[in-house]
Amino acid sequence: MLREADAAGFAGAMIGTQPKGVGGVLDDPALDPFWRTADELGSVLFIHPVFESGDDRVHDYGMANALGRITDTLIAVTRIIYSGHLTRYRNAKVVIGIGGAALPYVVGRLRRNHALDRDNLGDPDASLAALYYDTLVHDAKVLRFLADRVGTERIMLGSDMPFPIGDLSPLKIVADTKFSDAERASINGGLAQKLFGL
């Protein structure tokens, strides 16, 4: 399917965090042909959390959106970090929503875990450097932290529209964060143009 989409002019695809339903994993060996194709084509892959995070504790207080999507994404992406997918298929351009879903915040723990088993775990620092991120963090100080951790050249505007947890004024957080004019231009469309070949 990805090859057909590419031939039809689509630069990539949005994929769910749990490809075979609750408990599915993106590093499932059955998906290796998909990852190889994405790498060969240089596809943009946006990883999006699924409706059911797999944790019943988030079904109260609106936590499925406030937190469940983040933990779902964090677990899914950490698996493809440690499996080595993000460095093995480095020509695929993987975008993580929700500002990286806490990955930049927990990278120290991921790095420490990697140090305990370097022979079997992919490098989290190399993986974070290979990823792209959006601005959907709802807090200018957090966006500044993300930029300091991964670089503004890897961040693009995100809104999560039309969902209620989305950012109704996505340009505002970029304006409120201390970025240069060039950095704002990249975040507000320049990077997306580059990745999607627009």
C-alpha positions in Angstrom: 0.0 0.0 0.0 2.8 2.5 0.8 4.4 2.0 -2.6 1.0 2.6 -4.3 0.4 5.7 -2.2 3.8 7.0 -3.1 3.2 6.4 -6.8 -0.1 8.4 -6.4 1.8 11.4 -5.1 1.6 10.9 -1.4 4.8 11.6 0.5 4.0 9.1 3.3 1.4 7.8 5.7 0.0 8.2 9.1 0.3 4.9 11.1 -1.2 3.9 14.4 0.8 3.0 17.5 -0.8 -0.4 17.8 -1.1 -1.8 14.3 -2.8 -5.1 15.1 -5.2 -3.7 17.8 -4.5 -3.3 21.5 -1.1 -4.7 22.3 0.2 -4.5 18.7 3.7 -3.2 18.2 5.4 -1.3 15.5 8.5 -3.5 15.7 6.5 -6.6 14.8 8.7 -8.6 12.3 5.6 -8.9 10.1 5.9 -5.1 9.5 9.5 -5.3 8.3 8.4 -5.1 4.6 6.5 -1.8 5.4 9.6 -0.4 7.2 11.9 -1.4 4.3 9.6 0.2 1.8 9.4 3.4 3.8 13.2 3.5 4.0 13.6 2.9 0.3 11.0 5.6 -0.6 12.1 8.1 2.0 8.5 8.2 3.2 7.2 10.5 5.9 5.6 8.4 8.6 3.5 10.2 11.2 3.0 8.0 14.2 -0.4 8.7 15.8 -1.8 7.2 19.0 -4.8 4.9 18.6 -8.2 5.4 20.3 -7.6 2.7 22.9 -4.3 3.2 24.7 -4.6 -0.2 26.4 -4.7 1.1 29.9 -8.1 1.2 31.5 -6.9 3.7 34.2 -7.2 6.5 31.6 -10.9 6.2 31.0 -11.9 8.8 33.7 -11.4 12.5 34.0 -10.6 13.0 30.3 -7.3 11.3 30.8 -7.5 9.3 27.5 -6.7 12.5 25.7 -4.7 14.3 28.4 -2.4 11.4 29.1 -3.3 8.1 27.5 -2.3 9.2 24.0 1.0 10.3 25.3 1.8 7.0 27.1 0.6 5.0 24.2 2.9 6.9 21.8 5.8 6.9 24.3 5.7 3.1 24.6 5.3 2.5 20.8 8.1 4.8 19.9 10.4 3.5 22.6 10.0 0.1 21.2 11.2 1.2 17.7 14.1 3.0 19.4 15.3 0.0 21.3 14.6 -2.4 18.4 16.9 -0.3 16.2 14.2 0.5 13.6 14.9 4.3 13.7 18.5 3.9 12.8 18.1 0.8 10.6 15.5 2.5 8.5 16.9 6.0 8.8 15.8 7.2 5.4 12.2 7.0 6.5 11.2 10.4 8.1 9.4 9.5 11.3 7.3 12.3 12.9 6.1 12.0 16.5 3.2 14.1 17.6 2.4 15.6 20.9 5.8 17.2 21.0 7.5 13.8 21.1 5.2 12.3 23.7 7.6 12.9 26.6 10.5 11.3 24.8 12.8 14.3 25.2 11.9 14.4 28.9 12.7 10.8 29.6 15.8 10.4 27.4 18.1 10.2 30.4 16.3 7.1 31.6 16.2 5.6 28.1 20.0 6.3 27.8 20.7 4.7 31.2 18.7 1.6 30.2 20.6 1.4 26.9 23.9 1.6 28.8 22.9 -1.5 30.7 22.4 -3.6 27.5 24.2 -1.8 24.6 24.5 -5.1 22.6 20.8 -5.5 22.4 19.2 -2.1 22.5 19.2 0.7 19.9 20.7 4.0 20.9 18.1 6.5 22.2 20.2 9.6 21.4 20.7 8.6 17.8 17.0 7.8 17.5 15.9 11.1 19.0 18.2 12.9 16.6 16.6 11.1 13.7 13.0 11.9 14.6 10.8 14.9 13.8 8.3 16.5 16.3 5.3 18.8 16.4 4.5 21.8 18.6 1.4 20.3 20.2 2.6 20.7 23.9 0.2 23.6 25.0 3.0 25.3 26.9 5.7 27.7 25.5 8.3 26.7 28.1 7.9 23.0 27.2 8.2 23.9 23.5 11.4 25.8 24.3 12.7 22.7 26.2 11.8 20.5 23.2 13.7 22.9 20.8 16.7 23.0 23.1 16.7 19.2 23.2 16.2 18.2 19.6 16.8 21.4 17.6 14.2 23.7 15.9 15.1 22.3 12.5 13.3 19.1 13.6 10.0 20.7 14.8 6.9 21.5 12.8 3.6 23.1 13.6 1.0 20.8 15.0 -2.7 21.4 15.9 -4.4 18.0 16.4 -7.5 19.5 14.8 -10.4 18.9 14.9 -10.0 17.1 18.3 -11.0 19.0 21.4 -7.6 18.4 23.0 -6.0 20.2 20.0 -4.5 23.6 19.8 -7.1 26.0 18.5 -4.4 28.7 17.8 -1.3 26.7 16.9 0.7 29.7 15.7 0.4 31.4 19.1 2.7 29.0 21.0 5.3 29.5 18.3 5.0 33.2 18.6 5.1 33.1 22.4 8.3 31.0 22.4 11.7 32.7 22.0 12.5 31.7 18.4 14.3 33.6 15.7 12.4 34.6 12.5 14.2 31.9 10.6 13.3 29.3 13.3 9.6 30.4 13.3 9.5 30.2 9.5 10.9 26.6 9.6 8.4 25.5 12.3 5.4 27.3 10.7 5.8 25.5 7.4 9.3 25.4 6.1 10.1 22.0 7.5 6.8 20.5 6.4 7.4 21.9 2.9 10.8 20.2 2.9 9.7 16.9 4.2 6.6 16.7 1.9 8.4 18.1 -1.1 5.9 21.0 -1.5 
